[in-house]
Amino acid sequence: IEARVAANKKKLDEHNNDLNEAQQKYRKAVAEADARIAQMNEKHTAEAADLRRQARDATIELERLRTHLMDTKKAVKNSDTTATKAASIHEKRVNELQKKEKKISEEYEDRISMLIKKHTEQTDEMRKKIFETNLECDNLKSKLTSMQMKDSPGDVQGIKQRALASLYEPAKKASWLNFVSISLALLMVAIAIGAQMELWSMDAVCSPAMPGTKLNSKDVTLSAPWWAPGDFKADVFGYVCSNRQRLTLYWTSGLLLIKDTNSKIVVEKRANSGLVKANYIHSMNRKGKIESIRAPWTELLSSSK
């Protein structure tokens, strides 16, 4: 019995030792697990804080973007309203200018028609008076020839030749009077038209395009001065417009270019159409917006200033 008790006690001690070792391993494993859990908790806490900060920043950015979007929508709406209003104003202005131009053109056409009618009446009256004067002169010359032939029967042939020669003088005088009267009438018409089209100024004279020239779908190339023949433009410009820069205007596919004699671009403008005046160039884009720029040929050279 004692031997069995001793054996059992020995086994009990072994079991107790195994139990103690198992408890120590358990405590160690628990401590390691607690350490890992604490480390994971710390890591998760840091990640959660970082996520919360990112979420807060994202919320702030989202609110900023929402505010910016609202402001942009409001600005776009205001811009559309302003653009529509501006387009309506410009369209109204263009219509008014077109009506005014039509009215002025009709008035000047009426004036020109009146001048031509008056000139025709005056010319007919002058022709009638000239015809009556010529008849009277012919009668007087016939009487004078008869008297000369009676007084000098031996010089009949010479008297006839002098009489025939004198018949051509009234015709020459009448032709000259007709030419003068027609020239005066044309000059009056040219002055009336020129005053309307702003032709009587140095800016118009030295321009590459005639004032009133419209720039549309047709491509054009115009050199200063517009009124001189092509071969004489440079010489005429140097004589008449020596204190200005000679320019050439190009209009091609909605692009306006103005270059000097060295092919340097002085003006470059995109437009849907344009109108050249003596002092300004008016352009219109596709939205109907009209812009006006000072014509570069109006500027005097620095030496002449």
C-alpha positions as CSV (number, residue, x, y, z in Angstrom):
1,I,0.0,0.0,0.0
2,E,2.8,2.4,0.9
3,A,4.5,1.6,-2.4
4,R,1.3,2.3,-4.3
5,V,0.7,5.5,-2.3
6,A,4.3,6.5,-3.0
7,A,3.8,5.8,-6.7
8,N,0.5,7.7,-6.7
9,K,2.2,10.6,-5.0
10,K,5.0,10.5,-7.5
11,K,2.4,10.6,-10.3
12,L,0.5,13.4,-8.6
13,D,3.7,15.4,-8.3
14,E,4.4,14.8,-12.0
15,H,0.9,15.8,-12.8
16,N,1.2,18.9,-10.7
17,N,4.5,19.8,-12.4
18,D,2.8,19.3,-15.8
19,L,-0.1,21.4,-14.6
20,N,2.2,24.1,-13.5
21,E,4.1,24.1,-16.8
22,A,0.8,24.1,-18.7
23,Q,-0.4,27.1,-16.5
24,Q,2.9,28.9,-17.2
25,K,2.6,28.3,-20.9
26,Y,-1.1,29.4,-20.7
27,R,-0.2,32.6,-18.8
28,K,2.6,33.3,-21.3
29,A,0.3,32.7,-24.3
30,V,-2.3,34.9,-22.7
31,A,0.2,37.6,-22.1
32,E,1.4,37.4,-25.7
33,A,-2.2,37.4,-26.9
34,D,-2.9,40.4,-24.7
35,A,0.2,42.2,-26.1
36,R,-0.9,41.4,-29.7
37,I,-4.4,42.5,-29.0
38,A,-3.2,45.7,-27.4
39,Q,-0.9,46.4,-30.4
40,M,-3.8,45.6,-32.8
41,N,-6.1,47.8,-30.8
42,E,-3.6,50.6,-30.9
43,K,-3.1,50.1,-34.6
44,H,-6.9,50.0,-35.2
45,T,-7.4,53.1,-33.1
46,A,-4.8,54.9,-35.2
47,E,-6.4,53.7,-38.4
48,A,-9.9,54.6,-37.2
49,A,-8.6,58.1,-36.3
50,D,-7.0,58.4,-39.7
51,L,-10.2,57.3,-41.4
52,R,-12.3,59.7,-39.3
53,R,-9.9,62.5,-40.3
54,Q,-10.1,61.5,-44.0
55,A,-13.9,61.3,-43.7
56,R,-14.0,64.8,-42.2
57,D,-11.7,66.1,-44.9
58,A,-13.8,64.4,-47.6
59,T,-16.9,66.0,-46.1
60,I,-15.3,69.4,-46.1
61,E,-14.1,69.0,-49.7
62,L,-17.6,67.7,-50.7
63,E,-19.2,70.7,-49.2
64,R,-16.7,73.0,-50.9
65,L,-17.4,71.3,-54.3
66,R,-21.1,71.5,-53.7
67,T,-20.8,75.2,-53.0
68,H,-18.5,75.7,-56.0
69,L,-21.0,73.8,-58.2
70,M,-23.8,76.0,-57.0
71,D,-21.8,79.1,-57.6
72,T,-20.8,77.8,-61.1
73,K,-24.4,77.0,-62.0
74,K,-25.5,80.5,-60.8
75,A,-22.6,82.1,-62.8
76,V,-23.5,80.1,-65.9
77,K,-27.1,81.1,-65.5
78,N,-26.2,84.7,-65.1
79,S,-23.8,84.5,-68.0
80,D,-26.5,82.9,-70.3
81,T,-28.9,85.7,-69.2
82,T,-26.3,88.4,-69.9
83,A,-25.2,86.8,-73.2
84,T,-28.9,86.5,-74.3
85,K,-29.5,90.1,-73.3
86,A,-26.3,91.3,-75.0
87,A,-27.2,89.4,-78.1
88,S,-30.7,90.9,-78.1
89,I,-29.3,94.4,-77.7
90,H,-26.7,93.9,-80.4
91,E,-29.4,92.4,-82.7
92,K,-31.6,95.4,-82.0
93,R,-28.7,97.7,-82.7
94,V,-27.8,96.0,-85.9
95,N,-31.4,96.2,-87.1
96,E,-31.5,99.9,-86.2
97,L,-28.3,100.5,-88.1
98,Q,-29.6,98.6,-91.1
99,K,-32.8,100.6,-91.1
100,K,-30.9,103.8,-90.7
101,E,-28.5,102.8,-93.5
102,K,-31.5,101.9,-95.7
103,K,-33.2,105.2,-94.9
104,I,-30.1,107.2,-95.7
105,S,-29.5,105.3,-98.9
106,E,-33.1,105.9,-100.0
107,E,-32.7,109.6,-99.2
108,Y,-29.5,109.9,-101.1
109,E,-30.9,108.0,-104.0
110,D,-33.8,110.4,-104.0
111,R,-31.4,113.3,-103.9
112,I,-29.3,111.8,-106.7
113,S,-32.4,111.2,-108.8
114,M,-33.5,114.8,-108.2
115,L,-30.1,116.1,-109.1
116,I,-30.0,114.0,-112.3
117,K,-33.5,115.1,-113.2
118,K,-32.6,118.7,-112.6
119,H,-29.4,118.4,-114.5
120,T,-31.4,116.7,-117.4
121,E,-33.8,119.6,-117.4
122,Q,-31.1,122.2,-117.4
123,T,-29.1,120.3,-120.1
124,D,-32.3,120.2,-122.3
125,E,-32.8,123.9,-121.7
126,M,-29.2,124.6,-122.6
127,R,-29.3,122.4,-125.7
128,K,-32.5,124.2,-126.8
129,K,-30.9,127.6,-126.3
130,I,-27.7,126.5,-128.1
131,F,-29.8,125.1,-131.0
132,E,-31.7,128.4,-131.3
133,T,-28.5,130.3,-131.1
134,N,-27.0,128.1,-133.8
135,L,-30.0,128.7,-136.0
136,E,-29.7,132.4,-135.5
137,C,-26.0,132.3,-136.2
138,D,-26.6,130.2,-139.4
139,N,-29.1,132.8,-140.6
140,L,-26.7,135.7,-139.8
141,K,-23.9,133.8,-141.6
142,S,-26.1,133.2,-144.6
143,K,-27.0,136.8,-144.8
144,L,-23.4,137.9,-144.3
145,T,-22.2,135.4,-147.0
146,S,-24.9,136.8,-149.5
147,M,-23.8,140.4,-148.7
148,Q,-20.1,139.4,-149.2
149,M,-20.8,137.7,-152.5
150,K,-22.7,140.8,-153.7
151,D,-19.8,143.1,-152.6
152,S,-17.0,140.8,-153.9
153,P,-18.2,138.8,-156.9
154,G,-14.6,137.8,-157.8
155,D,-14.0,136.1,-154.3
156,V,-17.0,133.8,-154.4
157,Q,-15.0,130.6,-153.9
158,G,-13.1,132.0,-150.9
159,I,-16.3,133.2,-149.3
160,K,-17.9,129.7,-149.7
161,Q,-14.8,128.0,-148.1
162,R,-14.8,130.4,-145.1
163,A,-18.6,129.9,-144.7
164,L,-18.2,126.1,-144.7
165,A,-15.3,126.3,-142.2
166,S,-17.4,128.4,-139.8
167,L,-20.2,125.8,-139.8
168,Y,-18.0,123.5,-137.7
169,E,-17.3,126.0,-134.9
170,P,-20.8,126.0,-133.3
171,A,-20.8,122.2,-133.3
172,K,-17.5,122.2,-131.4
173,K,-18.7,124.8,-128.9
174,A,-21.9,122.9,-128.3
175,S,-20.0,119.6,-127.7
176,W,-17.7,121.4,-125.3
177,L,-20.7,122.9,-123.4
178,N,-22.4,119.5,-123.2
179,F,-19.2,117.9,-121.9
180,V,-18.8,120.6,-119.2
181,S,-22.4,120.3,-118.1
182,I,-22.3,116.5,-117.9
183,S,-19.0,116.7,-116.0
184,L,-20.4,119.2,-113.5
185,A,-23.4,116.9,-112.9
186,L,-21.3,113.9,-112.4
187,L,-19.0,115.9,-110.0
188,M,-22.1,116.9,-108.0
189,V,-23.2,113.3,-107.8
190,A,-19.7,112.1,-106.8
191,I,-19.5,114.8,-104.1
192,A,-22.9,113.7,-102.7
193,I,-22.0,110.0,-102.7
194,G,-18.5,110.7,-101.3
195,A,-19.8,112.7,-98.4
196,Q,-22.1,109.9,-97.5
197,M,-19.4,107.2,-97.8
198,E,-16.7,109.2,-95.9
199,L,-14.5,109.4,-98.9
200,W,-13.3,113.0,-98.5
201,S,-10.7,112.4,-95.7
202,M,-7.0,111.4,-95.7
203,D,-8.0,108.3,-93.6
204,A,-10.3,107.2,-96.5
205,V,-7.8,108.2,-99.2
206,C,-5.0,106.2,-97.6
207,S,-7.1,103.1,-96.8
208,P,-6.6,99.8,-98.5
209,A,-10.3,99.3,-98.8
210,M,-13.0,101.7,-99.9
211,P,-15.1,102.9,-96.9
212,G,-18.2,100.8,-96.8
213,T,-16.6,97.6,-98.0
214,K,-18.3,94.6,-96.5
215,L,-16.3,91.5,-95.5
216,N,-18.4,88.4,-95.9
217,S,-18.0,84.9,-97.4
218,K,-15.9,86.2,-100.4
219,D,-12.1,86.2,-100.0
220,V,-10.5,89.6,-100.8
221,T,-7.1,91.1,-100.9
222,L,-7.0,94.9,-101.0
223,S,-3.9,97.2,-101.1
224,A,-3.6,100.9,-100.3
225,P,-4.7,103.2,-101.8
226,W,-7.9,101.5,-102.9
227,W,-8.7,104.0,-105.6
228,A,-5.4,103.9,-107.5
229,P,-4.7,101.4,-110.4
230,G,-2.7,98.3,-109.4
231,D,0.6,99.1,-111.1
232,F,0.6,102.7,-109.6
233,K,-0.5,102.0,-106.1
234,A,2.9,102.2,-104.4
235,D,4.0,105.4,-106.3
236,V,0.7,107.1,-105.7
237,F,0.7,106.2,-102.0
238,G,4.2,107.4,-101.5
239,Y,3.2,110.8,-103.1
240,V,-0.2,111.3,-101.4
241,C,0.2,109.4,-98.1
242,S,3.9,109.7,-97.4
243,N,3.3,110.3,-93.6
244,R,1.4,107.0,-93.2
245,Q,2.2,103.3,-93.3
246,R,1.1,101.5,-96.5
247,L,-1.0,98.4,-95.6
248,T,-2.7,95.5,-97.3
249,L,-5.9,93.9,-96.1
250,Y,-6.6,90.2,-96.4
251,W,-10.0,88.5,-95.7
252,T,-9.9,84.7,-95.9
253,S,-12.4,82.3,-94.4
254,G,-13.4,84.5,-91.5
255,L,-9.8,85.7,-90.7
256,L,-8.9,89.3,-91.1
257,L,-5.2,90.1,-91.5
258,I,-3.7,93.5,-92.1
259,K,0.0,93.5,-93.1
260,D,2.6,96.2,-93.8
261,T,5.0,96.2,-96.8
262,N,7.4,93.9,-94.9
263,S,4.5,91.3,-94.4
264,K,4.4,92.0,-90.7
265,I,1.0,91.4,-89.2
266,V,-0.5,94.6,-87.8
267,V,-4.0,93.3,-87.1
268,E,-5.2,89.7,-86.8
269,K,-8.9,89.2,-86.0
270,R,-11.4,86.2,-86.3
271,A,-14.9,87.2,-87.2
272,N,-18.0,86.0,-89.0
273,S,-18.3,89.2,-91.0
274,G,-17.0,92.8,-91.1
275,L,-17.4,96.3,-92.3
276,V,-14.6,98.7,-93.2
277,K,-15.0,102.4,-92.5
278,A,-12.6,105.3,-93.0
279,N,-11.5,105.3,-89.3
280,Y,-12.7,102.0,-87.9
281,I,-13.2,98.3,-88.7
282,H,-16.4,96.8,-87.3
283,S,-16.5,93.0,-86.9
284,M,-19.3,90.6,-85.8
285,N,-18.8,87.1,-84.4
286,R,-21.1,84.1,-84.7
287,K,-23.1,85.2,-81.6
288,G,-23.8,88.6,-83.1
289,K,-21.4,90.5,-80.9
290,I,-20.0,93.6,-82.6
291,E,-16.5,94.8,-81.9
292,S,-14.9,98.0,-83.3
293,I,-11.1,98.6,-83.6
294,R,-9.3,101.7,-84.8
295,A,-8.1,101.4,-88.4
296,P,-4.3,101.1,-88.4
297,W,-3.9,103.3,-91.5
298,T,-5.2,106.3,-89.5
299,E,-2.0,106.4,-87.5
300,L,0.7,108.8,-88.6
301,L,4.4,107.8,-88.7
302,S,6.5,108.9,-85.8
303,S,8.6,111.2,-87.9
304,S,5.4,113.1,-89.0
305,K,4.0,113.3,-85.6
